[in-house]
Amino acid sequence: MRWSRVIFGFAIISLIFVFANSSYANIYTVKSGDSLIGISKKLGFKPYQIKRLNPHTKWLKIRPGEKIKIPSVKKARQKPLKESTDKNIYIVKSGDSLIKISKKLKIKPALIKKYNPKIHWLKIRPGDKIKIPLTNNTVVTVKKEEKQHPKNVYVVRKNDSLIKIAKKLNVSIEEIQKLNPDIDWSKIRPDNEIKLPQARQKTASNKQVKVAAVQSAVKTQKKPKKQNIVRQNNSLSCKKLKAALIKKNHSLKPGTIGDGYYIVRSGDTLSSIARRFGLTLKRLMELNPNKSRFIKPGDLIVIPGELTQKIMLSKKENLYIPPRYLVYSTPYKIRRGDTLYKIAKKFNTKVYVIKMLNNLGSNTLMAGRYIFVPNKNMVNKSKLELEYSLLRERRKALIHYAERFIGRPYRFGGDSLLHGIDCSAFVQKIYERFIRMKIPRTAEEQYRTVGVFVPLSRIQVGDLLFFHTLSYARVTHVGIYIGNNRFIHAAGRRSGIKISRLTRYYLKRLVAVKRVFRINNKYAYLRHRPG
């Protein structure tokens, strides 16, 4: 009787245990390649839930065929259904962080932190619950607030600064600082509000009104067959001129030069544009009265129509003359029987000035083509300015060409820039390319016959330096001055062609400085001959 009671009790306990296990756990058979994390991902449970049901399992040594208890499916499915009913609950997903959640829900991280003070944000895991304010309401309120800003208020955006805001809105820095005296400009952040002058405020509606007005004004004007936009819009502002050009499908790429206008490219300033086109800053500001000092790429700058037409003609003729030289010049159409000498005499200039201005390599001219000549009624001062600027460019080009041969070998009596050359032959080869005249072969002959003597105090780039380094003649070495107390020369067998400084060694042996580039001696330099 006693044994029957024991057996009956044991059966009841085993049934209770089996029923309890079946209510919250199922059995999973391990397959090849399985691990704790792989099983948890496959079945949609957390690893610690599976670990609780299998406390004696060694997870690093599990093998295919082993049986593992897992939570029942009913309870696992019931949890997310209850969580999804709460509108202000967000369930963390894999890869989530505080910043990613805030961007996803369009809520500031500080607000999410206030709602969840006990959460450690560096240790959040997939499945964790996070309280959040209602997303729909927050998004709507933010949009309403942006729309309700006053017209003369600018909301700071990411990476904004005082200079960027001034350039963007075409307002001077001083005006913004006067209207906002309490703001520390080194600490401005996005969503900060800045007051603006009402007159220069930019809105989309104002832009549309201006463009519509310009289009109506252009329509009312008579359109001749060959229409010049710049002449037609001389009285219009830059914005109206730009609108008219856009309507006529003109290219407004940064850096383009059109008939009476220039489109600003990156790095441009009003001063650099004035220098480039040979204008004074005052003259450029007169042509663009509504422009501030702050310009940005894509802005339209008004340039004198005559100058831009010369630039376009020079490009058409493949001359590409710098615009600052075209200010002093006029186009001339070559006729039959014309020569450089006749044209120079006609326009009261010199042949070499015309050749340098148009970068002509020979004296031959083609009838029907255009070249540029200095203005006939030019003052002597402006003539000299043109000649000086042309010679300056020519000297720079000569130095750049000579520097290409640095490191080439030296050879006494040689005349090859590639295989070996001496000092006088090096000077002869370089200068013949630029001045189109024969230069003597030896340094002594060059010293006697070429150029004009110049004092050392008036030395310029491209001048020749003559030295007495050996005893067999007065001048035995020659070099080309390149500026900053340096000169380039074929030094000797050890170093070949190189750049040297005018040190004590060379200054002691310096005989004379001579200028080869021709210019009016009366104005260019004082005649000087060493004693």
BAPA-757824 format. One record per atom (N, C-alpha, C): x, y, z; residue in one letter. Coordinates in steps of 0.001 Angstrom, whole numbers, plus 500000, padded with zeros to 6 digits. Example, Ala and Ser with C-alpha at 12.3 -4.5 7.8 and 13.67 -1.06 7.14 Angstrom:
BEGIN
513190494310507800A512300495500507800A513200496700507800A512850497750507080S513670498940507140S512900500030507870S
// end
This chain:
BEGIN
500834498798500000M500000500000500000M500874501261500000M501953501183500773R502865502308500850R503532502565499503R503969501459498824W504651501600497534W503719502150496448W502474501766496555S501511502271495549S501322503776495686S501302504232496966R501169505671497179R502388506436496640R503575505871496862V504804506526496374V504811506611494846V504445505518494211I504444505480492735I503424506466492188I502250506528492842F501187507433492392F501626508897492528F502287509226493638G502762510608493844G503841510996492819G504765510035492564F505823510317491582F505246510561490190F504213509812489824A503567509980488518A502909511341488413A502248511749489505I501581513057489485I502612514182489347I503754514089490079I504795515135490020I505395515232488614I505656514046488002S506236514046486646S505276514647485635S503975514344485830L502982514927484913L502928516452485056L502986516912486327I502974518363486555I504210519030485907I505374518376486055F506614518935485502F506559519000483978F506070517925483354V505959517893481893V504970518943481406V503841519069482144F502830520050481732F503352521485481862F504119521695482967A504681523041483170A505698523383482085A506573522394481735N507578522649480693N506940522884479327N505914522107479044S505259522254477738S504537523583477600S504172524186478771S503444525445478703S504353526604478310S505689526522478624Y506552527659478302Y507773527285477475Y507968525948477164A509164525564476412A508838524527475364A509635524571474258N509594523578473196N510990522999473024N511117522006472183I512399521342471949I512877521681470539I514200522073470440Y514816522349469150Y516029521447468993Y516135520780467838T517257519888467558T518361520680466845T519570520643467413V520702521396466856V521094520816465502V521375521721464552K521812521319463212K523272521747463002K523879521288461942S525288521610461678S525448523106461389S526468523723462022G526723525144461836G525962526035462797G525150525429463687D524364526236464625D525225526736465777D524823527889466342S525423528457467549S524308529136468331S524645529624469521L523622530259470357L523030531483469662L523910532335469096I523420533551468434I522652533212467165I523158532211466402G522469531796465179G521090531244465465G520952530417466532I519635529851466900I518701530963467354I519233531942468149S518378533029468644S517863533891467498S518707534150466517K518260534930465362K517255534156464523K517513532852464353K516645532019463522K515236531908464109K515151531751465443L513855531517466095L513224532795466631L513974533930466603G513402535206467032G513348535402468524G514274534778469260F514355534957470712F515687535607471062F515753536113472295K517000536667472788K517879535540473327K519219535666473219P520098534578473701P519941534268475183P519704535311476033Y519608535037477468Y518346534242477807Y517254534351476976Q516033533550477201Q516308532060476974Q517129531761475926I517456530344475661I518415529810476723I519335530660477190K520299530250478213K519616529887479528K518564530627479911R517846530341481161R517252528932481177R516717528517480026L516078527189479943L517091526064479819L518357526401479477N519381525367479296N520630525746480099N520541525683481442P521661526156482270P522898525269482194P522731523975481884H523865523042481886H524495522856480500H523967523519479499T524477523354478126T525753524163477938T526784523511477354K528027524210476999K527911524661475539K527727525965475353W527369526485474027W528537526490473044W529756526411473544L530904526362472632L531162524946472113L530463523931472716K530713522542472321K529454521825471867K528423522583471484I527198521915471026I527446521244469680I526748520115469485R526933519317468265R525588519049467603R525585518739466316P524317518414465644P523634517212466298P522321517291466487G521537516219467109G521168516490468546G521856517408469215E521507517734470601E520170518452470645E519454518236471787K518136518844471956K518242520007472927K517600521143472552I517665522370473355I516247522853473599I515990523279474850K514685523845475184K514649525305474742K513531525687474164I513338527084473743I511999527558474280I511805528886474449P510522529396474947P509382529065473994P508178528990474564S507017528680473730S506738529841472780S506175529509471634V505929530507470598V504813531460471000V503876530955471785K502712531768472151K503151532999472935K504005532780473969K504429533893474797K505319534859474035K506148534341473131A507036535198472344A506246536093471404A505137535581470886R504325536376469964R503449537396470691R503078537060471932Q502177537949472655Q502853539268473042Q504171539265473282K504864540458473782K504859541612472791K505308541427471516P505315542567470602P503937543121470290P502870542238470403L501528542745470158L501144543779471208L501524543522472478K501223544472473539K502062545738473382K503349545570472927E504233546723472780E503779547623471644E503299547037470566S502927547820469393S501683548667469627S500887548310470659T499675549091470921T500006550468471476T501142550618472166D501517551919472738D502132552794471643D501558553962471430K502034554852470377K503358555533470745K503597555763472035N504800556471472451N505921555523472869N505909554283472354I506958553294472626I507656552960471315I508980552968471342Y509780552569470178Y510632551375470576Y510619550314469771I511402549105470041I512715549210469282I513813549106469996V515150549247469410V515408548109468429V515989548467467278K516350547476466264K517870547368466186K518357546363465480S519809546157465379S520462547331464660S521579547848465219G522294548979464637G521795550334465090G520759550367465924D520200551633466385D521094552282467439D521080553608467470S521728554404468510S520843555618468780S521212556429469768L520394557592470117L520278558559468944L521415558818468259I521388559777467146I520589559229465965I520759557939465658K520012557340464543K518519557345464814K518129557049466063I516699557059466410I516138558474466298I516922559478466772S516447560858466711S516276561330465267S517220560935464366K517086561291462949K515903560581462302K515713559305462664K514632558517462083K513264559085462454K513114559467463729L511830559962464229L511704561479464153L512813562170463725K512828563632463615K512525564299464954K513187563801465985I513047564346467341I514453564629467862I514603565688468613K515915566032469164K516356564979470185K517669564654470235P518153563659471210P517884564065472657P517917565381472950A517686565824474329A516285565467474805A515275565569473909L513903565212474277L513770563723474583L514436562893473751I514359561442473984I515027561087475309I516135561764475640K516826561514476910K515957561886478110K515196562997477997K514311563406479094K513246562352479382K512724561745478320Y511678560723478492Y512234559396479011Y513548559176478890N514173557906479291N515392558190480158N515200558643481406P516349559035482232P517196557862482716P516621556656482804K517337555513483375K518075554677482322K517922554997481061I518534554176479994I519982554587479788I520858553578479706H522263553799479351H522364553639477835H522595554766477131W522464554759475671W523606554046474957W524698553782475656L525791553028475030L525586551518475125L524560551089475894K524350549657476112K522961549199475666K522282549985474829I520958549553474358I521114548386473389I520095547471473435R520116546264472606R518827546153471813R518823545365470732P517577545163469986P516499544568470880P515290545122470792G514169544672471612G513887545561472802G514831546431473166D514599547339474296D513512548350473942D512758548762475014K511678549725474813K512167551121475177K511760552106474348I512135553498474588I510879554358474484I510676555198475492K509554556122475469K509925557346474632K509003557740473781I509246558905472924I507995559762472872I508143561074472606P506944561890472352P506311561482471033P505040561789470864L504325561389469648L504996562013468419L505433561157467469T506224561617466321T505430562510465383T504179562152465111N503388562930464153N503206564373464606N502904564546465888N502684565895466415N503955566725466366N505095566089466700T506343566847466728T506729567333465343T506576566468464331V506948566868462966V506091568034462490V504785567959462779V503873569021462347V504206570343463017V504489570270464332T504780571521465051T506055572166464535T507074571369464210V508330571931463688V508089572646462370V507311572018461465K507039572653460180K506269573951460345K505295573957461278K504528575174461513K505410576293462034K506335575951462937E507228576955463493E508125577565462410E508597576740461468E509442577250460387E508668578220459499E507398577920459258K506609578783458396K506243580100459079K506138580073460415Q505679581248461129Q506782582244461476Q508018582035460970H509096582994461240H508777584335460591H509095585445461246P508879586766460615P509724586906459344P509326587860458496K509981588031457204K511413588543457333K511672589349458354N513018589929458506N513882589126459465N513602587818459608V514376586934460495V514940585795459664V516216585497459884Y516880584372459202Y517207583300460240Y516858582044459957V517133580921460861V518462580298460452V519380580222461391V520723579696461118V520642578219460759V521399577827459742R521468576430459313R522821575832459659R522977574557459353K524224573861459671K525387574455458873K526557574627459529N527800575156458941N527704576633458560N526691577345459039D526585578780458772D527547579573459639D528006580718459116S528820581672459867S528394583069459451S528941584091460124L528558585469459827L528880585835458381L530080585443457902I530493585783456532I529633585054455509I529347583763455765K528527582982454829K527112583543454746K526549583937455894I525191584491455905I525165585816455136I526194586658455340A526261587945454645A526357587752453135A527187586794452686K527311586520451248K526012585953450681K525386585034451430K524178584369450949K523035585359450756K522878586279451705L521760587216451682L522118588563451055L523402588715450625N523845589962449976N523654591168450902N524057590987452160V523945592035453180V525326592239453776V525678593457454114S526987593727454699S527056593191456126S528267592827456563I528486592274457904I528141593305458973I528469594562458710E528224595614459706E526732595774459993E525885595689458958E524446595827459153E523900594699460020E524366593467459770I523892592334460565I524341592471462024I525585592907462239Q526082593063463606Q525339594167464356Q524965595258463668K524217596334464327K522840595856464785K522164595067463946L520823594584464287L520840593472465323L521999592811465504N522107591696466466N523293591930467395N523213592921468293P524380593233469145P524656592206470230P523631591424470629D523784590481471743D524306589118471314D524451588876470022I524830587530469544I526344587391469531I526832586263470067D528243585897469968D528414585061468700D529020585639467663W529054585004466330W529953583784466279W530823583611467257S531663582406467284S530926581199467867S529707581421468432K528980580326469089K527573580139468523K527303580644467314I525960580463466755I525753579004466372I524500578553466523R524148577166466244R522920577125465349R522659575964464727P521442575842463916P520183576160464725P519192576737464051D517888577143464605D517961578455465377D519144579075465487N519206580422466066N518598581430465093N517960582471465633E517297583471464810E518141584742464730E518256585309463519I519046586519463279I518157587545462600I518196588759463075K517414589836462482K518122590367461235K517333590723460222L517865591228458955L517193592551458602L517891593403457819P517210594613457323P516092594239456368P514952594896456487Q513773594519455705Q513941594800454220Q514705595812453871A514820596214452454A515524595163451625A516520594419452230R517336593476451461R516963592037451713R515776591815452283Q515363590466452582Q514962589742451301Q515339588432451194K515085587650449989K513999586624450276K512958586598449499T511929585573449597T511616585067448202T510998583884448151A510699583288446853A509671584114446097A508705584704446829S507672585492446165S508261586737445511S509192587397446217N509824588596445657N510600588263444390N511306587145444409K512067586730443224K511132586520442033K510012585820442281Q509080585554441197Q508511586851440624Q508217587816441510V507670589099441057V508690589825440178V509995589813440624K511042590509439866K511229589887438489K511289588546438441V511489587857437156V510324588121436218V509105588098436769A507921588364435942A507953589785435379A508394590743436233A508479592129435774A509502592281434654A510648591589434805V511696591661433779V511217591064432474V510521589904432575Q510043589252431364Q509029590126430629Q508148590774431401S507169591659430770S507841592869430125S508910593390430793A509635594535430222A510343594157428928A510916592931428905V511628592472427702V510655592247426556V509451591731426888K508462591471425839K508000592762425166K507834593809425974T507337595071425420T508341595759424512T509637595474424704Q510654596124423884Q510640595573422467Q510984596416421501K511070595984420106K512313595150419914K512208594085419177K513323593168418944K513791593298417509K514903593988417258P515456594033415897P516039592677415526P516370592514414248K516877591218413783K518182590858414462K519157591757414481K520436591522415152K520410592305416458K520034591600417524Q519800592272418796Q521012592166419691Q521443593270420251N522537593296421212N521936593482422593N522021592433423411I521347592444424717I521918593517425618I523231593694425589V523867594638426493V523469596063426156V523484596432424849R523097597781424458R521625598033424772R520816596981424618Q519392597118424877Q519126597307426375Q519948596698427232N519716596698428673N520741597535429427N521237598590428812N522212599434429497N521646600032430768N520355600409430740S519727601047431892S519258600030432924S519220598723432576L518734597705433497L519805597332434506L519386596774435621S520318596325436655S520877594957436288S521825594483437117C522448593174436857C521420592051436894C520470592129437854K519467591070437978K518576591012436747K518173592191436236K517324592220435051K518083591739433823K519354592113433727L520182591654432613L520330590137432650L520540589591433863K520680588134434015K519389587416433624K518238587976434028A516951587372433670A516746587386432158A517140588489431508A517009588576430049A517904587558429355A519108587353429883L520020586370429289L519499584949429463L518929584670430643I518369583335430893I517225583059429924I516406584096429671K515291583915428755K515773583596427344K516909584162426951K517445583941425607K518374582728425543K518363581902426623N519139580652426688N520640580868426517N521161581971427054H522600582203427026H523256581388428139H524471580870427874S525179580077428884S525675580989429997S525321580673431230L525729581456432393L526634580630433305L527577579900432689K528531579125433478K529557580059434104K530013579757435337P531036580612435972P532289580719435113P532776581952434938G533982582196434152G533719582605432719G532458582563432261T532166582923430870T532140584441430705T532645584890429562I532642586312429207I531697586485428032I530660587295428229G529683587537427165G529724588974426698G528745589345425930D528679590683425347D528231591673426418D529194592206427170G528894593208428185G528752592676429585G529106591414429820Y528983590853431169Y530042589773431407Y530227589456432675Y531148588397433098Y530500587646434255Y530525586297434216I529947585475435275I531052585102436257I530831585402437526V531845585208438568V532115583723438765V533407583378438907R533797581998439229R534391581973440635R534644580766441161S535136580637442531S536527581255442664S536735582002443744G538013582665443987G538065584097443493G537048584534442749D537025585898442220D536646586902443298D537238588090443218T536817589243444001T536672590420443043T536048591498443507L535890592669442637L537242593244442242L538200593205443181S539542593733442875S540236592886441815S540161591547441953S540821590670440971S540158590786439596S538841590959439566I538136591125438280I538553592441437623I538664593506438438A539086594800437896A540497594720437321A541404594037438031R542780593881437516R542797593068436237R542001592023436212R541998591136435042R541542591864433782R540533592733433918F539985593424432751F540599594804432546F541637595145433311G542332596413433122G541516597620433524G540590597445434479L539749598536434952L540142598905436378L539787600105436784T539960600477438190T538757599963438980T538971599762440281L537882599278441121L536725600279441162L537057601559441122K536031602604441129K535155602511439882K535800602314438717R535060602193437459R534155600972437475R534644599838438016L533843598614438083L532648598800439017L532833599509440128M531724599764441058M530684600705440439M531139601627439583E530199602507438889E529316601723437916E529908600717437254L529143599889436326L528190598948437053L528493598630438319N527670597714439124N527302598402440439N526416599408440412P526151600196441627P525457599418442724P524669598398442380N523915597651443395N524683596452443940N525914596251443478K526711595110443944K527443595475445231K527441594520446192S528245594713447398S529630594113447166S530510594265448144R531864593731448006R531882592205448026R530827591609448570F530768590152448671F530069589592447440F530817588909446591I530259588273445399I530462586777445502I529611586020444829K529698584561444875K529654584005443450K530129582760443241P530098582174441902P528680582167441327P528586582563440053G527287582644439391G526737584042439298G527298584989440074D526846586381439986D527249586986438644D526464587945438175L526733588618436897L527336589988437174L528476590268436553I529168591553436675I529142592242435315I528708593483435288V528652594254434033V530051594774433698V530485594536432457I531785594972431934I531505595837430700I532345596839430415P532119597639429199P531974596778427955P530941597083427150G530635596259425978G531755596246424955G532448597363424761E533544597420423788E534658596453424165E534980596375425461L536054595498425918L535690594038425725L534462593655426085T534055592250425931T534001591842424465T533622592773423574Q533606592463422139Q535029592223421618Q535996592984422127K537401592754421759K537867591376422234K537482591002423454I537879589695424004I537307588569423152I536042588689422795M535408587648421978M536046587567420589M536421588723420026L537086588726418710L538476588094418801L539214588370419876S540553587784420018S540479586262420144S539446585760420831K539273584304420938K538914583705419582K538079584431418822K537682583947417498K538886583853416563K539823584788416695E541021584809415852E542165583967416444E541872583228417539N542865582365418211N544088583156418696N543862584382419158L544953585206419689L545026585116421210L543861585063421881Y543765584931423341Y544665585945424058Y544462587218423721I545229588301424347I544621588593425712I545421588776426769P544866589114428085P544018590381428008P542843590398428692P541923591547428576P542538592871428993P543490592862429938R544063594127430403R544870594822429301R545363594067428286Y546064594680427156Y545084595213426110Y543897594579426039L542919594997425044L542310596358425363L542448596811426625V541956598148426997V542672599218426186V543978598994425925Y544800599992425219Y544845599758423715Y544117598779423187S544278598412421773S542952598440421033S543071598444419690T541899598416418810T542114597327417752T541045596677417289P541198595654416241P541446596288414874P542264595613414084Y542579596099412731Y542497594914411766Y541727595091410683K541582594037409675K542688594177408635K543449593108408456I544605593129407542I544120593159406094I544727594057405327R544403594171403904R545572593664403054R545321593543401760R546380593110400843R547472594174400783R548723593734400832G549854594647400766G550287595186402120G549556594866403186D549936595337404525D551155594578405039D552011595302405724T553143594708406446T553138595248407867T553909594604408722L553989595055410111L554555596467410199L555502596764409338Y556113598102409361Y555085599177408985Y554280598924407926K553266599883407498K552208600094408582K551773598990409205I550743599096410257I551295599858411463I552566599567411847A553179600264412982A553299601760412712A553655602115411475K553776603527411110K552409604212411110K551398603491410651K550049604041410567K549480604351411957K549774603478412931F549220603636414292F550244604216415271F551348604746414749N552349605441415571N552864604546416711N553271603328416343T553810602382417325T555019601678416726T555461600592417368K556643599856416916K556264598436416528K557094597866415667V556788596526415149V556807595496416275V557810595596417151Y557936594568418179Y556773594632419180Y556159595828419365V554989595942420255V553803595186419657V553591595333418337I552500594610417667I552747593109417731I553988592705417532K554314591270417561K554109590677418957K554531591426419985M554349590932421353M552885590936421759M552147591956421319L550732592047421679L549930590895421099L550230590501419861N549503589433419178N550229588095419219N551385588055419912N552185586830420039N552504586238418658N552992587096417759L553322586665416391L554742586133416354L554914584953415726G556241584367415621G557006584803414389G556294585276413374S556952585701412129S556344587028411679S556890587569410574N556419588855410046N555331588697408979N554965587473408665T553955587249407615T552555587511408158T551704588154407335L550329588474407708L549373587919406670L548171587505407121M547158586957406216M546041587979406042M545725588287404784A544668589257404502A543318588714404964A542507589604405542G541180589214406027G541138588886407505G542308588608408103R542361588296409535R542473589592410336R542146589488411637Y542225590635412524Y543452590521413436Y544109591653413676I545124591750414712I544807592983415562I545427593068416716F545189594200417610F546419595098417630F546159596404417532V547229597405417536V546937598421418643V547977599076419194P547723600097420220P546883601242419668P546090601843420550N545234602963420143N546063604087419521N545503604694418460K546252605704417699K546500606962418530K545521607376419300N545622608624420067N546015608356421529N546803607321421749M547193606973423106M548257607938423627M548153608279424912V549133609152425548V550436608380425745V551551609118425803N552851608468425977N552912607607427241N552265608080428295K552288607340429560K551608605979429416K550437605964428783S549729604696428591S550458603802427593S551153604417426597K551974603623425675K553064602870426432K553735603592427316L554797602965428099L554251601889429029L553064602134429615E552451601131430484E552176599844429705E551660599985428494L551396598821427653L552692598089427323L553735598840426920E555001598211426557E555625597505427763E555583598166428922Y556145597553430127Y555432596249430479Y554108596278430449S553354595081430818S553606593943429835S553706594272428528L554005593239427528L555399592651427744L556375593520428010L557739593040428230L557845592212429507L557045592610430524R557055591851431773R556586590416431536R555505590279430777E555001588941430451E556012588165429620E556675588857428707R557669588202427846R558845587702428677R559292588510429622R560415588100430477R560041586883431321R558822586889431877K558377585738432682K558349584466431846K557858584584430604A557820583410429718A559222582900429421A560178583825429230L561573583434428967L562151582659430147L561901583133431380I562432582458432578I561816581075432734I560495580968432512H559841579655432618H560417578673431609H560720579159430403Y561302578292429376Y562711577864429766Y563502578794430310A564880578456430702A564908577458431848A563955577554432779E563936576655433953E563598575216433583E563064575009432387R562765573637431947R564033572802431759R565185573450431575F566416572728431248F567358572605432454F566850572874433648I567693572734434850I568109571273435010I569404571056435264G569928569697435428G570518569101434166G570337569752433009R570925569241431762R572456569408431820R573193568539431136P574664568530431307P575366569727430659P576519570046431230Y577381571109430690Y578422570471429771Y578715571174428669R579751570698427741R580413571921427112R581700572043427315F582432573201426785F582412573153425260F581900574229424627G581781574288423168G580521573630422645G579719572996423520G578488572330423072G577355573317422865G576414572924422001D575278573804421721D573956573043421706D573865571916422427S572638571115422490S572043571227423896S570789571665423972L570113571784425267L569833570427425896L569882569369425108L569611568028425631L570888567281425993L571920567359425138H573102566513425301H574310567241425883H574288568552425950G575416569280426526G575568570653425905G575768571679426751I575831573055426271I576657573880427249I577303574951426747D578043575842427652D577212577103427932D577764578029428741C576983579169429254C576523580112428145C577398580466427217S577035581428426175S576058580830425168S576224579546424831A575288578889423909A573907578758424560A573862578525425882F572593578450426600F571829579782426493F572523580904426715V571899582226426594V571443582469425158V572273582068424187Q571944582256422773Q570667581502422406Q570558580240422814K569393579413422475K568111579962423110K568199580372424386I567008580846425095I566505582147424482I567412583097424232Y566995584413423751Y566531584392422304Y567118583526421471E566707583467420067E565251583035419922E564767582275420896R563379581816420834R562401582964421096R562839583989421836F561909585022422279F562092586375421584F563297586712421182I563481588036420591I563693587988419080I563759586787418502R563838586620417053R564991587410416433R566126587361417067M567318588019416498M568543587179416850M569583587328416017K570789586534416220K571629587143417334K572097586254418229I572965586668419332I574327586013419101I575413586733419337P576748586130419145P576941584874419988P577950584069419581R578141582755420199R578873582822421533R579881583648421670T580698583645422889T580233584724423858T580599584544425137A580219585506426175A580870586869425958A582121586885425465E582826588145425215E582124588950424124E581712588281423030E581009588976421936E579627589470422381E578941588670423183Q577633589094423707Q577784590346424566Q578845590399425369Y579104591556426225Y579354592823425387Y580011592666424258R580390593834423448R579250594331422572R578422593454422015T577508593840420928T576020593824421293T575615593063422309V574181592849422555V573685593749423678V572494594368423505G571792595042424581G572384596358425015G571873596846426144V572261598138426710V572713597914428146V573776598648428574F574276598514429941F573274599112430943F573103598422432060V572152598805433104V572865598729434454V572620599667435386P573224599551436714P572627598379437485P573397597843438405L572952596685439193L571720597032440036L571596598287440433S570445598705441248S569136598684440459S569216598725439112R568014598726438272R567828597406437526R568429596354438014I568358595051437342I566919594532437334I566528593874436234Q565187593298436090Q565293591861435612Q564174591164435720V564119589767435265V564416589708433771V565289588798433370G565651588636431965G566923589326431558G567513590157432444D568780590822432120D569937589824432160D570999590147431398L572179589284431329L573229589754432333L573865588783433008L574947589052433957L576246588509433367L577284589340433267F578572588942432694F579628588912433810F580429587811433818F581399587597434891F582806587388434300F583789587727435131H585199587463434814H585674586358435763H585643585101435258T585998583941436093T587345583328435712T587837583593434486L589126583070434036L589980584237433514L591287583988433393S592219585093433091S592433585346431605S591912584488430708Y592245584637429300Y591436585749428626Y590329586246429252A589543587330428668A588845588096429789A588326589284429427R587657590086430451R586337589446430877R585562588921429925V584289588244430207V584407586795429778V584206585887430725T584331584451430419T583095583648430823T582115584299431435H580915583563431873H579700584495431807H578513583926431529V577294584707431392V576116583913431965V575135584634432534G573914584019433069G572724584937432885G571507584426433164I570253585178433009I569652585417434390I569368586676434714Y568807587020436024Y567331586629436069Y566903585929437160I565516585453437283I564780586076438463I565408587039439160G564744587698440283G565173587141441620G564884587905442705N565212587503444078N566702587192444253N567552588012443590N569012587884443719N569517586519443235N568870585950442217R569270584642441669R569398584744440143R570178583827439567F570308583770438102F570498582324437677F570123582040436432I570232580689435877I571356580688434851I572164579627434860H573320579555433960H573793578115433850H574593577871432802A575272576579432648A576583576677433431A576571576148434653A577649576432435625A578940575683435316A578862574393435090G580075573605434872G579752572128434751G580807571294434657R580607569856434435R579932569166435615R580193569617436828R579636568938438010R578118569136438133R577660570365437935S576235570668438197S575408570923436949S576030571213435801G575271571487434580G574497572788434692G573290572824434098I572450574026434141I571773574085435511I571938575206436200K571367575316437542K571087576789437872K570436576997439031I570162578349439544I571131578634440680I571765579793440637S572724580204441674S572330581558442231S572879581874443396R572652583176444037R573823584103443752R573531585400443750L574592586399443568L575328586590444898L576152585620445217T576909585658446464T578184586493446275T579015586530447310R580261587304447235R581154586833446095R581176585522445872Y582024584973444796Y581654585593443457Y580348585614443131Y579912586132441839Y579918587665441812Y579597588316442931L579596589779442955L581000590349442744L582012589672443287K583396590121443081K583807590027441621K583262589023440913R583652588765439526R582664589348438512R581592590073438992L580610590661438087L581229591827437308L581105591769435972V581658592815435106V580579593826434726V579379593344434309A578334594261433847A576985593546433822A575931594389433785V574550593910433588V574049594550432305V573455593755431417K572964594292430143K571518593854429919K570737594752429297R569334594480428994R569192594258427503R568587593108427139V568466592721425738V567092593090425190V566037592960426006F564694593301425540F564632594785425207F564146595104424012R564155596482423536R562961597256424069R563203598484424497I562168599417424916I562751600816424836I561900601833424903N562359603209424798N563355603523425907N564611603712425541N565656603919426545N565456605195427358N564780606183426753K564603607469427431K563774607300428707K562768606408428652Y561869606250429788Y562135604968430578Y562675603952429948A562786602652430606A563893602606431630A565082603094431315Y566193603040432267Y567223604091431872Y568092604393432784L569192605325432506L570340604562431872L570927605145430867R572103604501430262R573237604487431262R573860603367431367H574942603246432354H575984602287431794H577196602633431928R578289601760431500R579283601666432647R579642600445433025P580580600300434152P581951600866433807P582605601401434812G583911602005434574G585010601007434389G
// end
